[in-house]
């Protein structure tokens, strides 16, 4: 089943840039786009219709925000099927509910009141942490957001053969006809660790070769499914967060896999995901590892990023 993309808006410039990115993505893949705005006023109005209240200023503002964003998307891609709706309730809850029937949720990095270039907005952070389906946070510099590099980046983890993130990355690179960089960051364990390669004559070379093998295994199935994708593999010594943030400067989209785990603190993100969502120079796609790209979504979960 081909599910629509959903773009959350709030009237801010970052959310409008996310709508632009979302409608470009919908056009690229031949998908419908749903533009939504969450309004507490709409929730109150739905809860008490007997009061006979007129259209309040907040509701008029909500209608204007979502209609303006949808019209902007239609002008950009007239052939895309675009719908718009004001949803009742809290923005995070409304977006997570939408994500249960979406191919992906696409949001800006922050809404009104955010500090430019500093922190991810609370709504975007909460949605990315819960990831009911693929969540794409549109952030970064102009070149990355406008997809001028012709390059997709994905971070490959241990034991990730055929993962949803890898499949998503290959599908995206194939649709865009661009290069796919598959990167695994590695570091040799300390010599006092039980998994240190003591039997290897050159531990450094052993660790690098092992990292390259991990990439080959992770992409093997997708290489067969997408033989025309131009794949570049890179085993890089260093931490995953620092490596991927640095390489995001030359990418149009970075794709990372996410596990669903809960803690007593609720949904949270791992170090790599947090670093990318706060510092990446291009949009970031957080992919639930059980999801196939833009086809079906797993049941709603308040899991955490790996």
QUITA-V631731 format. One record per residue. N is the residue number from 1. RES is the residue in three letters. SS is DSSP state (H for helix, E for strand, L for the rest). Layout:
BEGIN
N&RES&SS / N&RES&SS
END
This chain:
BEGIN
1&UNK&L / 2&UNK&L / 3&UNK&L / 4&UNK&L / 5&UNK&E / 6&UNK&E / 7&UNK&E / 8&UNK&E / 9&UNK&L / 10&UNK&L / 11&UNK&L / 12&UNK&L / 13&UNK&H / 14&UNK&H / 15&UNK&H / 16&UNK&H / 17&UNK&H / 18&UNK&H / 19&UNK&H / 20&UNK&H / 21&UNK&H / 22&UNK&H / 23&UNK&H / 24&UNK&H / 25&UNK&H / 26&UNK&H / 27&UNK&H / 28&UNK&H / 29&UNK&H / 30&UNK&L / 31&UNK&L / 32&UNK&L / 33&UNK&E / 34&UNK&E / 35&UNK&E / 36&UNK&E / 37&UNK&E / 38&UNK&E / 39&UNK&E / 40&UNK&H / 41&UNK&H / 42&UNK&H / 43&UNK&H / 44&UNK&H / 45&UNK&H / 46&UNK&H / 47&UNK&H / 48&UNK&L / 49&UNK&H / 50&UNK&H / 51&UNK&H / 52&UNK&L / 53&UNK&L / 54&UNK&L / 55&UNK&L / 56&UNK&L / 57&UNK&H / 58&UNK&H / 59&UNK&H / 60&UNK&H / 61&UNK&H / 62&UNK&H / 63&UNK&H / 64&UNK&H / 65&UNK&H / 66&UNK&H / 67&UNK&H / 68&UNK&H / 69&UNK&H / 70&UNK&H / 71&UNK&H / 72&UNK&H / 73&UNK&H / 74&UNK&H / 75&UNK&H / 76&UNK&H / 77&UNK&L / 78&UNK&L / 79&UNK&L / 80&UNK&L / 81&UNK&L / 82&UNK&E / 83&UNK&E / 84&UNK&E / 85&UNK&E / 86&UNK&E / 87&UNK&E / 88&UNK&E / 89&UNK&L / 90&UNK&L / 91&UNK&H / 92&UNK&H / 93&UNK&H / 94&UNK&H / 95&UNK&H / 96&UNK&H / 97&UNK&H / 98&UNK&H / 99&UNK&H / 100&UNK&L / 101&UNK&L / 102&UNK&L / 103&UNK&L / 104&UNK&E / 105&UNK&E / 106&UNK&E / 107&UNK&E / 108&UNK&E / 109&UNK&L / 110&UNK&L / 111&UNK&L / 112&UNK&L / 113&UNK&L / 114&UNK&L / 115&UNK&L / 116&UNK&L / 117&UNK&L / 118&UNK&L / 119&UNK&L / 120&UNK&L / 121&UNK&L / 122&UNK&H / 123&UNK&H / 124&UNK&H / 125&UNK&H / 126&UNK&H / 127&UNK&H / 128&UNK&H / 129&UNK&H / 130&UNK&H / 131&UNK&L / 132&UNK&L / 133&UNK&L / 134&UNK&E / 135&UNK&E / 136&UNK&E / 137&UNK&E / 138&UNK&E / 139&UNK&L / 140&UNK&L / 141&UNK&L / 142&UNK&H / 143&UNK&H / 144&UNK&H / 145&UNK&H / 146&UNK&L / 147&UNK&L / 148&UNK&L / 149&UNK&L / 150&UNK&L / 151&UNK&E / 152&UNK&E / 153&UNK&E / 154&UNK&E / 155&UNK&E / 156&UNK&L / 157&UNK&L / 158&UNK&L / 159&UNK&L / 160&UNK&L / 161&UNK&L / 162&UNK&L / 163&UNK&L / 164&UNK&H / 165&UNK&H / 166&UNK&H / 167&UNK&H / 168&UNK&H / 169&UNK&H / 170&UNK&H / 171&UNK&H / 172&UNK&H / 173&UNK&H / 174&UNK&H / 175&UNK&H / 176&UNK&H / 177&UNK&L / 178&UNK&L / 179&UNK&E / 180&UNK&E / 181&UNK&E / 182&UNK&E / 183&UNK&E / 184&UNK&E / 185&UNK&E / 186&UNK&E / 187&UNK&L / 188&UNK&L / 189&UNK&L / 190&UNK&L / 191&UNK&L / 192&UNK&L / 193&UNK&L / 194&UNK&L / 195&UNK&L / 196&UNK&L / 197&UNK&L / 198&UNK&L / 199&UNK&L / 200&UNK&L / 201&UNK&L / 202&UNK&L / 203&UNK&H / 204&UNK&H / 205&UNK&H / 206&UNK&H / 207&UNK&H / 208&UNK&H / 209&UNK&H / 210&UNK&H / 211&UNK&H / 212&UNK&H / 213&UNK&H / 214&UNK&H / 215&UNK&H / 216&UNK&H / 217&UNK&H / 218&UNK&H / 219&UNK&H / 220&UNK&H / 221&UNK&H / 222&UNK&H / 223&UNK&H / 224&UNK&H / 225&UNK&H / 226&UNK&L / 227&UNK&L / 228&UNK&L / 229&UNK&L / 230&UNK&E / 231&UNK&E / 232&UNK&E / 233&UNK&E / 234&UNK&E / 235&UNK&E / 236&UNK&E / 237&UNK&E / 238&UNK&L / 239&UNK&L / 240&UNK&H / 241&UNK&H / 242&UNK&H / 243&UNK&H / 244&UNK&H / 245&UNK&H / 246&UNK&H / 247&UNK&H / 248&UNK&H / 249&UNK&H / 250&UNK&H / 251&UNK&L / 252&UNK&L / 253&UNK&E / 254&UNK&E / 255&UNK&E / 256&UNK&E / 257&UNK&E / 258&UNK&E / 259&UNK&L / 260&UNK&L / 261&UNK&L / 262&UNK&L / 263&UNK&L / 264&UNK&L / 265&UNK&L / 266&UNK&L / 267&UNK&L / 268&UNK&L / 269&UNK&L / 270&UNK&L / 271&UNK&H / 272&UNK&H / 273&UNK&H / 274&UNK&H / 275&UNK&H / 276&UNK&H / 277&UNK&H / 278&UNK&H / 279&UNK&H / 280&UNK&L / 281&UNK&L / 282&UNK&L / 283&UNK&E / 284&UNK&E / 285&UNK&E / 286&UNK&E / 287&UNK&E / 288&UNK&E / 289&UNK&L / 290&UNK&L / 291&UNK&L / 292&UNK&E / 293&UNK&L / 294&UNK&L / 295&UNK&L / 296&UNK&E / 297&UNK&L / 298&UNK&L / 299&UNK&L / 300&UNK&L / 301&UNK&L / 302&UNK&L / 303&UNK&L / 304&UNK&L / 305&UNK&L / 306&UNK&L
END
